[in-house]
Amino acid sequence: METITLPESKLPGTGQGDYCVIIFNNNTNSFDEVIHILQVATGCPYEEAEMETWEAHHRGQAYVHFADREECDRVASIISSIGVRTEVCEF
């Protein structure tokens, strides 16, 4: 029997890297605003942005992007430009 080695996988997401962007729920932005800014910032499809927005609303936070530090800082800056609190963290 042959052993198959799968590539190392971190958290599922929109990219590869050692950093992630987390968004936090707020009572200021509408669902549509957050969905739109996630699409602009990450290039993800509507359905993914909608799921992440739902998760932030119902669970208080959502992981929305995984990449290197520079890319995560860029994404977080775009998202936070509409008032959504973000955090870039290493994992």
Helices and strands as residue ranges (DSSP letters): E 19-24, H 31-42, H 46-59, E 61-67, H 69-80, E 86-90
